[in-house]
């Protein structure tokens, strides 16, 4: 990227005994943080789910809000001034990129930050073009943001931050929903920007290997919201290896104590429980994303749905789950799954879906309806008219298994991204559906919660539940990919086959 008269230099960060507690949280998300980041330093911020990593980034960007959003103590300074008064010097990419989309068209959205900073018009649009190219988002400037996939929205948010050319670049899980080529493109784009601008850089990412050779420092938080380790990457990852693993950090090279089921694909009947025939899918009529798809989910098997960002994976999953109407063809359930209902899930009532097909959205907060974690998990048992004792027992079980029991009284919208993901899974599992459809189920998970979630899902599949997971997580696919469904970036129909066979 070219230089700019309105670009700012690298930023100095200093935290003294700083702590933050969200309104509605049961404890301090961060507590007593002492931290100094020199101008131009590149920091990888690690820690278990819920340790306060996102909260720290929000504070550095000065976007925590007032007293009604939480409680603060200590001091947090950007170039010697309070972080809230240094807005414009930091560019933040949120953990949930959907919440960062502001305007209706791609070009306008990327230009928004520059316009707020008073960048001249001609330079703004030059920056927009460069930023979109840097992140690999090859779309017309007037392309509607509402038509973007989750991964494309992540690239859009990053482009908007890069276009501002901030002195402090803050990224929260910037590659979580990206396909492998997208991860490489985004990382390369960030590296180019840092090399050219010298900006101070802080990135939160559970998968350490993506960023570890780009940063010069690793800061790790413990589950108590306090500093666990701080230093050069090699030193922190080697000296504190066991403590990091115990805290749930993804330490590169550490083996996962979980294996793929032996002969998993052949251990179950190949009878289809849910079938899509010559499907055309899209979010709205007249806007077909994919057509001519033949898909069959085998009963009692786990299927992973993969493919590049923007090819229609989430749209296909929602259509199979009876939440989007097919734009062509049909989705039909087997007689054992449908029971006395018509075969097409799109024609079922919500209560009928609860015990038959449970769907977890890509954006967890889009399906929250209650004011506490426990109340959220109780929605399905109440709708199914279960007894109070049975409903409570089911809620206790899933909250404990997914490590959410200590947050039962918290507001779902104050949880971390990883905690929100587990809550959305818990709210579906409590109804015990026969088919479970998950969109990016391991987003935001630390190593410990990833293992717990994967073990739980595999137990369900072993018990005969049918699972479909949209994912870019190679480790998840290795353990739970009895079968694969790959969507390619072309008009070719998808093919479903056991993992390892020709696609």
Phi, psi and omega in degrees: 000145181284165179288172183209143178291339182256005177291153179247157181280173180300152190250145174260135182242137176217125175242131180236108179055032188279140177213157181214136174231124178292147171298131179091353176274157185268351181206174176291127177291322175226144188214118173066041182281125171246118189206135174231125178242120183284156177305131178085355178292151178241117190239132171259119183260117183247166176156160179293164176303130179086008183277353176106012182298311179295323179299320179294318178298316179300320180294318179298327179277353179073030184242023179288334181092194185268196184295337181287346180262350179163187184235135184237146171217161186079197181226147177225117189240140173244113185051041176083356179247156178303141185302323181295340180262005183247025181297144184101338176271347181243140173247120186245130170252116187287160177297325178254096184296336180300326181283353182258354176285126187248313187249167191279341183239147185305309182299315181297321182295317179292327182283344189305311182296318179299318180296322178293333179273357178078023178292134179306149187303310183299318179291323178304311184286335171293316178297319180302312181297318181293319182292317178297321178293322182297323183266001177074028178262087187270080182224154175299151181298334180265011178296132182292133178293335179291344181263005181277147172283172179300318179294322178294324177295326176297317178295320179299314180298319179294320178299319179298321178290318181295323181298331179287342182051060185285159174281341179229112181258120185241119182238128181248105181050055188289345182244012190300320184253020183263149173288166185304320179292325177294321177300314181296319180295315182294316179298317180295321179296316179297318180300318179297317181297315181295320180296324184276329186255336184071018183300149170290142191223129173227124181234135172258126179203131177288324182274100189296323189296339181294322190244350193298328181272002177259341184258161177247005182204143175239128174244125181243133176258147175270175181295343179272004179078015178249162179295131178257320181203155181201125178164190177301147185307309183298319182295314182295314185289333179271309185292325185252021186308308184293320179294322179293316178298318179297329180279349179099014180281142177280092178276124181304136177087348180285124182291151176270127182281055179205140184236160177292145176298138177291130179049044186299315185293331182266359184275353181236157174298145179275009181298131182281135177258337180213128187230136170248126185243119179047048185288138164243127186237151178185163182278339179211156184299139180085355181239072181286127178271314177220149180221161177070030182269129172246117187227137176223126175263121182281135182298133177074015179242157175256126180243132174255134180254116184235171178147166181298159175299139174088005182269356175107019182297310181295321179296318177297317181298316179294328178289316177296328181280002178079019182254343172235138179283134176301140176273356176187155183070201181207156170248130182227137176268152176293161180301318178298326180283316183288327183064233181275000182275165173294157185292335187278113181301332181297341181264000179277153173284163179303317180295327178292325180291327190310313183264358182253304181228114177255131184239131175253119184289162175294325179256102186305319186294345180289346181243012176278134182230355185244167186266351175225161180299314182294320179295326178297316180289337181277352183299310183295312177303323178294317179295329179275358179059040175285156177295156181303320181293316181291318179299316179295320180296317179295317180298315179301319183297310184288324178296321179290314182298326183260015173058045179240000186298327180286351180250016187304327182267000183278155175285131182305329184280355175262359181284160172291168179300318179294321178292321177298320178299314181294325178295319179297324176292316180300319182296334176273316184296331184297337178276351179054056179289158180279335176235132179238128179244121185238132178252111183054061187293337184259011178304130174074013183267136171282178185298319183291314181287330174299312180299317181296317180295314181296318178298318179296315180295322180292324175299319179297317179295319177300331180273002175106001177288143176265132186234134170235124181234122170278122186202150168251006184277105183297322180294320177299314180297325180294320184276322187244006181272069174304321178225159180235143173232109186253123172262128181255159183278066178200186178272003180293146177290152177289153177238138179245127181203160176301146180305136177098343177273170182296138180254000000 
